[in-house]
């Protein structure tokens, strides 16, 4: 199951980069894993340090309640 969970985390990160969003604070506290039967469902939280990139510029993505004022 450990390899399945690592693969699911990597797939989620790859998906976020396609959007294109870079989390910038990925750590165990910011990753939720729920098991749907045998398959891990991964959710990243706390986007306080995240950046969104688009056409040469970038902007911060803030998580309400987590980001500094």
N, C-alpha and C positions, 0 to 999 in steps of 0.2 A: 504493500500500500504506500510506502514511503516514496517509491519511484513514481507512482501514479500522481501523488500529491505534488511532487517537485515538477513533474511535467505539466500539470494543470496550472501551477503558479507561473511557469515559464510561458505557457500559452496565453495566460491572462495578460502578462507583461507585454508580450508581442502584440496582442490585440490593442492594448493601450497606446503603444508606439505607432500603430497604424492610424490612429484617430487624428492627429498625433499628440499624445499627452505623455509627459515624462513625470512619474510620481515623485522622484527625488528623495523619498524618505521611506523606502521599502524595508521593513523589518518585521519580525514575527508579530509584534503588537498591532501592526497595520494590515494584517492578512487574516481574513476569516475563511475557514474551510468548513463546508457542510457536506456531508456524505449523502448523496441520493443513490440509494442501494449500494452499488460498488464504486460509483463514480464521484470524485471530489468536485464540488462546486466552489470556486474561489471568488472572493470579493475583496477588493482593496478598499481601505477606508483612509481617512485623514489625508486629504489632498492639500493641506495647508502649505506645503512646499512645492507643489506641482507646477509645471509650466506647460502651456499649450503653445505649440508651434504652428504657424501658418504663413505661408508665402514670405519667408525671410524675417518675420517678426515673431516675438513671443510675448505671452501675457501670463500672469499668475492665475491659478485656479484656486479658489479658497473654499474651505469646508466650514460652513456656518457653525459657530460654537468651538471650533478648533483654532482658527486663524487669529493672530494677534490683531487688535484694532488698529 
